[in-house]
């Protein structure tokens, strides 16, 4: 019942639910206390509403946002409490007392201060919102960007300003209780004085040298930097904050380009959710600003998603445009007809080329280039299960999707069957369950199934922990946990020193990456991953959620995988390890393989998961692996050859396309120059003709003036 109430109220925990109930019940209690009247009861109810409201704000409760949508926002709640206090004074027969009029005057003046306070806060935020936000771009030497106001002035400013009334409310209540107006006026004076001081403290940040430069100066500084840096290859991206992973997967590749890289983003939310990188990043929300930027040195633009805002870059004719995508699978998104607007489409291997041919969506075969998947470099190839170690099977299902198609995920219909058979396997295997982070977001059934699968894995882990057949090396685990704590503390220190609380203007000004710090973080993350896997027994079942350990890290410690149709399967194929894919829609093995290239070397599971024995047999004995050669062939088909490496192929493709762009631009310049020369020659010829026939003028209409008339 509590969990249902939490879901309905859109709060995050039982504590937040309790705070919401207390806050809602507090206002009727305030009215009752005012009508009775009772000062102690009113004070108690007021304290409850203050504390509950503050707690929900601090937790960022969704309920707080919903209240403002139904005209019960923060200001209204404070106003109601103040009006009820005035009602209390009237019911206490203090309507003729000076404190009554003082309270009314105080609250009117207090709300009179809200308007300039809110206006100043909004003005400061607007002026400190840059027309472009950057990382790893040196604007500090070109323009002066002042420090932001102290965080305590702007963070949750409306809540802080309104809570200043606490002094007046407490003073008035105390005055009503002890029948002395003096203490009430002291509280009123403190509230009005603090409110005024808060407003005055904001004024300096809207004038003089505390104001960031205007848009024209910022954009000029960016163009000046672009002219100095001269980027050659751009990764362009637009999308929602949840799609930041689509640009993050290309960061390592961009860092390893042979040409000068630049990342252009269109949404601030993407910039805020982007992983650290050494590549220069420019976030340009405005289309006009982007179209006016100096990108004259850019020759290749890479696009990771098909979105409408791509048009703002696609319009530049001096650049060659390439769709690189954000994954490789048989989903319809991999053959989007939008792709024909690009000069080239780059796929991992032959499979991508064939998909476009079969789909017949207008993408020419000549415009497709196979470049491999540079992101898959961290995935290690399989050498078999080491002697003495229990095989590990990764269950990594995708989520349910938006369309309710039963073939999207195995979680609902097959997940429990898969996990039950794996945890009960004999000889035993270890199970790693890493679900898609969106699992359960759309379907309640998927969410419930996920919870049951999680419980199955954890129960099996608890049973195995007390099984005498499985012995843990506690010394190794203790050492690893100590190392984990050390690494996490250092990572937190490095993360905290990055100024994550800076506003956009400061982050842009100070956004140059500390390369040494960046490299240390990368090294520590690798050490963290190694220590994580050593911190528990190699036979322990595990539920893995969150960003770490990453999916590819789970690939590397696994000997086989069970999954669904998604790019996860295509990526796992790079390891060469056995894998199984669930036919949740029950198309049948032949039809399922015909529709999905990536499963042609997989064990196909029905929803009963009865076929899991084939997968486990291949893991335990490589000689009894009938699909081994099929996997090698499929890997080449989907991901291209192992040599040259994918990064070399990618860099070669960039260089070749840049040469095409340069050839086009030189040709265009030659044609323009030839046209100008021809126009000048014609003008010279006309001038010579006019000089050769004195008294004869050529009219604009092309007829001679005074010749042939009559």
C-alpha positions in Angstrom: 0.0 0.0 0.0 2.8 2.4 0.9 4.6 1.7 -2.4 1.4 2.4 -4.3 0.9 5.7 -2.4 4.5 6.6 -3.2 3.9 6.0 -6.9 0.6 7.9 -7.0 2.1 10.9 -5.1 5.2 10.8 -7.3 7.6 11.0 -4.3 10.8 9.1 -3.9 10.5 7.4 -0.6 8.4 6.7 2.4 10.0 9.6 4.2 9.0 12.0 1.4 5.5 10.5 1.4 5.2 11.2 5.2 6.5 14.8 4.7 3.9 15.3 1.9 1.1 14.0 4.1 2.2 16.2 7.0 2.5 19.3 4.8 -1.0 18.7 3.3 -2.5 18.1 6.7 -0.7 21.0 8.3 -2.8 23.7 6.5 -6.2 22.4 7.7 -4.6 22.2 11.1 -3.5 25.8 10.9 -7.0 26.9 10.0 -8.5 24.9 12.9 -6.0 26.4 15.3 -6.8 29.9 14.0 -10.5 29.4 14.5 -10.3 27.8 17.9 -8.1 30.0 18.6 -4.9 28.4 20.0 -1.5 30.0 19.7 0.5 26.8 20.7 -1.5 24.6 18.2 -1.0 27.2 15.4 2.8 27.3 16.2 3.0 23.5 16.1 1.1 23.2 12.8 3.2 26.1 11.3 6.4 24.3 12.3 5.2 21.1 10.6 4.4 22.9 7.4 7.7 24.8 7.4 9.8 21.7 8.0 7.9 19.4 5.6 8.0 22.0 2.8 11.7 22.5 3.3 12.4 18.8 3.3 10.5 18.2 0.1 12.3 21.0 -1.6 15.7 19.8 -0.5 14.9 16.3 -1.9 13.7 17.8 -5.2 10.3 16.1 -4.8 8.2 15.9 -8.0 5.2 16.7 -5.8 6.5 20.2 -5.2 6.4 20.9 -9.0 2.9 19.4 -9.3 1.6 21.7 -6.6 2.6 24.8 -8.5 0.7 23.4 -11.5 -2.5 23.4 -9.5 -2.0 26.9 -8.1 -0.7 25.7 -4.8 2.9 26.8 -5.4 5.4 27.9 -2.8 4.4 31.6 -2.6 0.7 30.6 -2.2 1.5 28.3 0.6 3.4 31.0 2.5 0.7 33.5 1.8 -2.0 31.1 3.2 0.0 30.6 6.3 0.4 34.3 6.8 -3.4 35.0 6.2 -4.3 32.3 8.7 -2.0 34.0 11.2 -3.9 37.3 10.7 -7.1 35.3 11.2 -5.7 34.0 14.5 -5.0 37.5 15.7 -8.5 38.5 14.8 -10.0 35.5 16.7 -7.8 36.4 19.7 -9.6 39.8 19.7 -6.4 41.6 18.7 -7.9 43.3 15.7 -7.6 46.7 17.4 -4.1 46.0 18.7 -1.1 47.6 17.0 0.5 44.2 16.4 -2.5 43.3 14.1 -1.8 46.2 11.8 1.9 45.6 12.1 1.4 42.1 10.8 -0.6 43.1 7.9 1.8 45.9 6.9 4.8 43.5 7.3 3.3 40.9 5.0 2.3 43.5 2.4 5.8 44.9 2.5 7.3 41.5 2.5 5.4 40.5 -0.7 6.4 43.9 -2.1 10.0 42.8 -1.9 9.3 39.5 -3.7 8.9 41.2 -7.1 12.3 43.0 -7.2 13.9 39.9 -5.7 12.5 37.6 -8.3 13.2 40.1 -11.1 16.9 40.5 -10.0 17.4 36.7 -9.7 15.9 36.1 -13.2 17.9 39.0 -14.7 21.2 37.7 -13.2 20.5 34.1 -14.5 19.5 35.4 -18.0 22.6 37.6 -18.3 24.9 34.7 -17.2 23.4 32.4 -19.7 25.8 32.5 -22.6 24.8 32.4 -26.2 27.2 29.5 -26.5 28.7 27.3 -23.7 32.1 25.7 -24.2 34.5 23.1 -22.8 38.2 23.0 -23.7 37.9 26.3 -25.6 40.1 29.2 -24.5 37.8 32.1 -24.1 39.3 33.4 -20.9 42.2 35.1 -22.7 39.8 36.7 -25.2 36.9 38.1 -23.1 36.4 38.8 -19.5 33.7 36.6 -17.8 33.2 37.7 -14.1 32.6 35.3 -11.3 29.1 34.2 -10.6 27.3 35.5 -7.5 27.8 33.4 -4.4 25.8 30.2 -4.7 23.9 31.0 -1.4 22.3 34.0 -3.2 20.9 32.2 -6.2 20.5 28.5 -5.2 16.8 27.9 -4.3 16.5 31.7 -4.0 12.7 31.9 -3.9 12.5 29.4 -1.0 15.2 31.3 0.9 13.5 34.6 0.4 10.1 33.4 1.5 11.5 31.7 4.6 12.7 35.0 5.9 9.1 35.5 7.1 9.8 33.0 9.8 11.1 35.7 12.1 7.9 37.8 11.7 5.7 34.7 12.2 7.5 33.6 15.3 7.6 37.1 16.7 3.9 37.7 16.1 2.9 34.4 17.6 5.0 35.1 20.7 3.5 38.6 20.9 0.0 37.0 20.8 0.9 34.5 23.5 2.6 36.9 26.0 0.3 39.9 25.1 3.3 42.2 24.3 3.5 43.9 20.9 7.2 44.6 21.3 8.5 41.1 20.5 6.3 41.0 17.5 7.7 44.2 16.0 11.2 42.9 16.6 10.4 39.9 14.5 8.7 42.1 11.9 11.7 44.3 11.8 14.1 41.4 11.3 12.0 40.0 8.4 11.7 43.3 6.6 15.4 44.2 7.1 16.7 40.8 5.9 14.3 40.9 2.9 15.6 44.3 1.9 19.2 43.3 2.4 18.7 40.2 0.2 17.4 42.4 -2.6 20.3 44.9 -2.2 22.8 42.1 -2.2 21.7 41.1 -5.7 21.8 44.6 -7.2 25.6 44.7 -7.8 25.4 41.6 -10.1 23.2 43.3 -12.7 25.5 46.3 -13.3 29.1 47.2 -14.2 31.9 44.7 -14.4 29.9 41.9 -12.8 27.9 41.5 -16.0 29.2 38.9 -18.6 29.9 40.3 -22.1 27.0 40.5 -24.5 26.2 37.8 -27.2 28.1 39.7 -30.0 31.3 39.8 -28.0 31.1 36.1 -26.9 30.4 34.9 -30.5 33.2 37.1 -31.8 35.6 35.5 -29.2 34.4 32.0 -30.3 35.0 32.8 -34.0 38.5 34.2 -33.0 39.3 30.9 -31.3 38.0 28.9 -34.2 40.2 30.9 -36.5 43.2 30.1 -34.4 42.3 26.4 -33.7 41.1 25.7 -37.3 39.0 22.5 -36.6 38.8 20.0 -39.5 36.4 17.3 -38.3 33.2 18.0 -36.3 31.0 15.6 -34.4 27.6 17.3 -34.5 24.8 16.2 -32.0 21.3 17.2 -31.0 19.0 15.3 -28.7 17.4 15.0 -25.3 19.4 14.8 -22.0 18.7 11.0 -22.0 20.5 10.6 -25.3 23.8 11.9 -24.1 25.2 8.3 -24.3 24.9 8.6 -28.1 27.6 11.3 -28.2 29.6 9.8 -25.3 30.3 6.6 -27.2 32.2 8.6 -29.8 34.4 10.7 -27.5 37.3 8.3 -27.4 37.2 8.1 -31.2 37.2 11.8 -31.5 40.2 12.1 -29.1 42.1 9.7 -31.4 41.4 11.4 -34.7 44.4 12.3 -36.9 42.6 15.6 -37.9 41.7 18.4 -35.5 38.4 17.5 -33.8 35.6 19.6 -32.6 32.2 18.6 -31.0 29.2 20.8 -31.6 26.1 20.3 -29.4 22.8 22.0 -29.7 21.3 21.5 -26.2 22.7 22.5 -22.8 21.3 19.4 -21.2 23.6 17.3 -23.4 26.6 19.3 -22.4 25.8 18.9 -18.8 25.4 15.1 -19.2 28.4 14.6 -21.5 31.4 12.6 -20.2 34.7 14.3 -19.7 36.8 14.7 -22.8 39.9 16.5 -24.1 38.2 17.4 -27.3 37.0 21.1 -27.7 33.2 21.3 -27.3 30.9 24.1 -28.3 27.2 24.1 -27.4 25.2 26.4 -29.6 21.5 26.3 -28.8 20.6 29.0 -31.3 20.3 28.0 -35.0 21.2 31.5 -36.2 24.3 31.6 -34.0 25.4 28.3 -35.4 24.9 29.3 -39.0 26.9 32.5 -38.4 29.9 30.6 -36.9 33.2 30.5 -38.8 33.5 26.8 -39.8 35.4 27.5 -42.9 38.2 25.1 -42.0 35.9 22.2 -41.3 35.9 19.5 -44.0 34.0 16.6 -42.4 30.9 16.6 -40.2 29.9 13.4 -38.4 26.3 12.9 -37.2 25.4 10.4 -34.5 21.6 10.8 -34.7 19.0 11.7 -37.3 17.3 14.8 -35.9 15.7 17.9 -37.4 18.4 20.3 -36.1 20.9 18.6 -38.3 19.7 20.9 -41.1 21.6 23.8 -39.6 24.9 22.1 -40.3 23.8 20.2 -43.4 23.3 23.5 -45.2 27.0 24.2 -45.3 28.2 23.1 -48.8 32.0 23.3 -48.0 31.6 20.4 -45.6 31.1 16.7 -46.4 28.4 15.2 -44.1 28.5 11.7 -42.8 25.9 9.6 -40.7 27.8 7.4 -38.3 24.9 6.5 -36.0 25.1 5.4 -32.4 24.9 1.6 -32.6 24.7 -1.3 -35.1 21.6 -3.5 -35.1 18.7 -4.7 -37.2 16.3 -2.2 -35.8 14.5 0.1 -38.3 16.5 3.1 -36.9 19.5 1.6 -38.6 18.0 2.2 -42.1 16.2 5.5 -41.6 15.3 7.1 -45.0 16.6 10.4 -43.5 20.1 9.0 -44.1 20.0 9.8 -47.7 20.6 13.5 -47.0 24.2 12.8 -46.1 27.1 12.6 -48.5 28.1 9.3 -47.0 26.8 6.7 -44.5 29.4 4.8 -42.5 28.6 1.3 -41.3 30.6 -1.1 -39.2 30.7 -3.9 -41.8 29.1 -5.4 -44.9 25.9 -6.1 -42.9 25.1 -2.3 -42.7 25.5 -1.9 -46.4 23.2 -4.9 -47.1 20.6 -3.5 -44.7 20.3 -0.3 -46.8 20.1 -2.3 -50.0 17.3 -4.5 -48.7 15.4 -1.5 -47.2 15.7 0.5 -50.4 15.3 3.8 -48.7 17.3 5.9 -51.2 20.8 5.5 -49.8 23.1 4.6 -52.7 25.6 1.8 -52.3 28.4 4.1 -53.6 27.8 6.4 -50.6 28.3 3.7 -48.0 31.7 3.2 -46.4 32.6 0.3 -44.0 34.7 1.6 -41.1 34.3 -0.9 -38.3 33.3 0.1 -34.8 36.1 2.0 -33.0 34.2 1.9 -29.7 34.6 -1.9 -29.5 38.3 -1.8 -29.0 38.0 -2.4 -25.2 36.2 -5.7 -25.8 38.5 -8.6 -25.3 38.3 -11.7 -27.5 37.5 -15.1 -25.9 40.2 -17.5 -25.0 38.0 -20.0 -23.2 37.1 -20.5 -19.5 40.3 -20.4 -17.4 41.0 -23.6 -15.5 39.5 -23.7 -12.1 37.0 -20.9 -12.7 33.2 -21.3 -12.9 31.9 -20.0 -16.3 30.1 -16.6 -16.1 26.9 -16.0 -18.1 25.8 -12.4 -18.6 22.0 -11.8 -18.9 21.7 -8.3 -20.5 18.2 -7.8 -21.8 17.0 -4.6 -23.4 14.0 -2.6 -22.3 10.4 -2.9 -23.3 10.3 0.0 -25.7 7.5 2.4 -26.5 5.3 0.3 -28.8 4.5 -2.7 -26.5 5.9 -5.2 -29.0 6.5 -8.4 -27.1 9.6 -9.0 -29.2 11.4 -6.0 -27.7 12.5 -7.6 -24.4 12.7 -11.0 -22.9 12.3 -9.7 -19.4 8.5 -10.1 -19.3 8.0 -13.5 -20.9 11.3 -15.3 -20.6 13.5 -13.5 -18.1 12.5 -15.6 -15.0 12.9 -18.9 -17.0 16.3 -17.9 -18.2 17.6 -16.9 -14.7 16.1 -19.9 -13.0 17.8 -22.3 -15.4 21.1 -20.5 -15.1 21.2 -20.4 -11.3 20.2 -24.1 -11.1 22.7 -25.2 -13.8 24.8 -28.3 -13.1 27.8 -28.0 -13.4 27.2 -24.5 -11.9 27.7 -21.2 -13.6 27.8 -17.6 -12.3 25.0 -15.2 -13.4 25.5 -11.5 -14.0 22.2 -9.7 -14.5 22.6 -6.2 -16.1 19.2 -4.9 -17.3 18.7 -1.9 -19.5 18.4 1.3 -17.3 15.0 2.1 -18.9 13.5 -1.3 -17.9 10.1 -0.7 -16.4 9.8 2.9 -17.4 6.9 2.2 -19.7 5.5 -1.2 -18.8 4.5 -2.1 -15.3 4.8 -5.8 -16.2 8.4 -5.3 -17.3 9.1 -3.5 -14.0 7.5 -6.2 -11.9 9.4 -8.9 -13.9 12.6 -7.1 -13.3 12.0 -7.0 -9.6 11.3 -10.8 -9.6 14.5 -11.5 -11.6 16.5 -9.4 -9.2 15.1 -11.3 -6.3 15.9 -14.6 -8.0 19.5 -13.7 -8.5 20.0 -12.3 -5.0 18.4 -15.3 -3.4 20.5 -17.7 -5.4 23.6 -15.7 -4.4 22.7 -15.9 -0.7 22.2 -19.7 -1.0 25.5 -20.1 -2.8 27.3 -18.1 -0.1 26.5 -20.8 2.5 27.1 -23.7 0.1 30.3 -25.5 1.3 31.3 -26.2 -2.3 32.0 -22.6 -2.8 34.9 -21.1 -0.8 35.7 -17.4 -0.8 39.2 -15.9 -0.5 38.3 -13.4 2.1 41.8 -11.9 2.2 41.8 -11.0 -1.5 38.3 -9.6 -1.2 39.2 -7.5 1.8 42.2 -6.1 0.0 40.1 -5.3 -3.1 37.5 -3.6 -1.0 40.1 -1.4 0.7 41.5 -0.6 -2.8 38.0 0.3 -4.0 37.5 2.6 -1.1 40.8 4.4 -1.8 40.0 4.7 -5.6 36.5 6.0 -5.0 37.7 8.5 -2.5 40.3 9.8 -5.0 37.7 9.9 -7.8 35.3 11.8 -5.6 38.1 14.2 -4.8 39.0 14.7 -8.5 35.3 15.1 -9.3 34.7 17.6 -6.6 37.6 19.7 -7.7 36.1 20.1 -11.1 33.7 22.8 -10.0 30.5 21.0 -10.8 28.5 23.7 -9.1 29.8 26.5 -11.3 27.2 28.3 -13.5 27.3 28.2 -17.2 29.4 31.3 -17.6 32.1 30.2 -15.2 32.1 26.7 -16.6 32.7 28.2 -20.0 35.4 30.5 -18.8 37.3 27.8 -16.8 36.4 24.8 -19.1 39.9 23.9 -20.2 40.5 20.3 -19.3 43.3 19.4 -17.0 44.9 16.7 -19.1 46.9 15.2 -16.2 43.7 15.0 -14.1 41.8 13.5 -17.1 44.4 10.8 -17.5 44.5 10.1 -13.8 40.7 9.6 -13.8 40.9 7.2 -16.7 43.6 5.2 -15.0 41.7 5.1 -11.7 38.5 3.9 -13.5 40.5 1.0 -15.0 41.9 0.2 -11.5 38.4 0.5 -10.0 37.0 -2.0 -12.5 39.8 -4.5 -11.7 39.3 -4.1 -8.0 35.5 -4.4 -8.3 35.6 -7.8 -9.8 38.1 -9.0 -7.1 36.0 -7.6 -4.3 33.6 -10.6 -4.4 34.0 -14.3 -5.2 34.3 -15.3 -8.9 31.3 -17.6 -8.4 28.9 -15.1 -6.8 25.8 -14.2 -8.7 25.4 -10.5 -9.2 22.8 -7.9 -10.1 24.6 -4.9 -11.8 22.8 -1.6 -12.2 24.0 1.9 -12.7 26.8 3.2 -14.9 29.6 1.1 -13.4 30.8 -1.4 -14.1 30.2 -0.6 -17.7 28.6 -3.0 -20.2 31.9 -3.8 -21.9 33.5 -4.6 -18.6 30.8 -7.1 -18.0 31.5 -8.5 -21.5 35.1 -9.1 -20.6 34.5 -11.0 -17.4 31.8 -13.2 -19.0 32.1 -16.3 -21.0 28.7 -16.1 -22.7 25.7 -13.8 -22.9 21.9 -14.0 -23.2 20.2 -10.9 -24.6 17.6 -9.5 -27.0 17.7 -7.9 -30.4 19.7 -4.7 -29.8 23.1 -3.2 -30.4 24.3 -5.1 -27.3 24.2 -8.3 -29.3 26.2 -6.8 -32.2 28.8 -5.4 -29.8 29.1 -8.7 -27.9 29.9 -10.5 -31.2 33.2 -8.6 -31.2 34.3 -10.9 -28.3 33.8 -14.1 -30.3 32.1 -15.7 -27.3 29.0 -17.9 -27.4 25.7 -16.0 -27.1 22.0 -16.6 -27.1 19.1 -14.4 -28.2 15.5 -14.8 -27.1 12.7 -15.0 -29.7 10.2 -13.4 -27.3 7.7 -12.8 -30.1 7.9 -16.5 -31.0 8.5 -16.0 -34.7 10.3 -19.3 -35.0 14.0 -20.0 -35.5 14.2 -19.6 -39.2 12.0 -16.5 -39.4 13.9 -15.0 -36.5 17.2 -15.5 -38.1 16.0 -14.2 -41.5 14.7 -11.0 -39.9 17.8 -10.4 -37.6 21.3 -10.7 -39.0 22.9 -10.5 -35.6 21.4 -13.8 -34.4 22.6 -16.0 -37.2 25.4 -17.4 -35.1 23.3 -17.4 -31.8 21.5 -20.1 -29.9 17.9 -19.1 -30.3 15.8 -19.3 -27.1 12.1 -19.7 -26.8 10.3 -18.1 -23.9 10.7 -21.3 -21.9 14.5 -21.0 -22.4 14.7 -24.8 -22.9 17.5 -24.3 -25.4 20.0 -22.9 -22.8 21.8 -26.2 -22.5 23.2 -25.7 -26.0 24.8 -22.4 -24.9 26.2 -23.8 -21.6 27.6 -26.8 -23.5 29.5 -24.5 -25.9 30.9 -22.5 -22.9 32.1 -25.6 -21.0 33.7 -27.3 -24.0 35.0 -25.3 -26.9 35.4 -28.5 -29.0 31.6 -29.0 -28.6 30.8 -25.5 -30.0 29.0 -26.0 -33.3 28.6 -22.2 -33.9 32.2 -21.1 -33.4 33.0 -20.7 -37.1 29.7 -19.1 -37.7 30.5 -16.5 -35.1 33.8 -15.7 -36.7 32.2 -15.2 -40.1 29.3 -13.2 -38.7 31.8 -11.0 -36.8 33.5 -10.1 -40.1 30.2 -9.5 -41.8 28.8 -7.2 -39.0 31.9 -5.5 -37.8 34.4 -5.7 -40.6 38.0 -7.2 -40.6 40.2 -7.1 -37.5 43.0 -5.6 -39.6 43.5 -2.8 -40.1 42.0 -1.8 -36.8 38.7 0.0 -36.8 40.4 3.3 -35.7 42.7 3.1 -38.6 39.8 2.5 -41.0 37.9 5.4 -39.4 40.8 7.8 -39.7 41.3 6.7 -43.3 37.6 7.4 -44.1 37.8 10.8 -42.5 40.9 11.7 -44.5 39.4 10.4 -47.8 36.2 12.4 -47.3 38.2 15.5 -46.3 40.1 15.2 -49.6 36.8 15.0 -51.5 35.5 18.1 -49.7 38.7 20.0 -50.5 38.6 18.9 -54.2 35.0 20.1 -54.4 35.8 23.4 -52.8 38.8 24.0 -55.0 36.7 23.1 -58.1 34.0 25.5 -57.0 36.5 28.3 -56.4 37.9 27.7 -59.9 34.5 27.8 -61.5 33.7 31.0 -59.6 37.0 32.5 -60.7 36.4 31.5 -64.3 32.9 33.0 -64.3 34.3 36.3 -62.9 37.0 36.3 -65.5 34.5 35.7 -68.3 32.3 38.5 -67.0 35.2 40.9 -66.8 36.2 39.9 -70.4 32.7 40.6 -71.6 32.7 44.0 -69.9 36.1 44.9 -71.4 34.8 43.9 -74.9 31.7 46.1 -74.5 33.9 49.0 -73.4 36.2 48.6 -76.4 33.2 48.4 -78.7 31.8 51.6 -77.3 35.1 53.4 -77.6 35.6 52.1 -81.2 32.2 53.7 -82.5 32.1 57.4 -81.3 28.7 58.8 -80.8 27.1 55.4 -80.6 25.7 54.3 -77.2 24.5 50.8 -76.4 21.2 50.9 -74.5 20.4 48.8 -71.6 17.8 47.0 -73.6 20.4 45.9 -76.1 19.2 48.2 -79.0 21.4 50.9 -80.4 20.5 54.4 -79.7 19.8 56.4 -82.8 20.6 53.5 -85.2 17.9 51.8 -87.1 15.2 54.1 -85.9 12.6 55.3 -88.3 
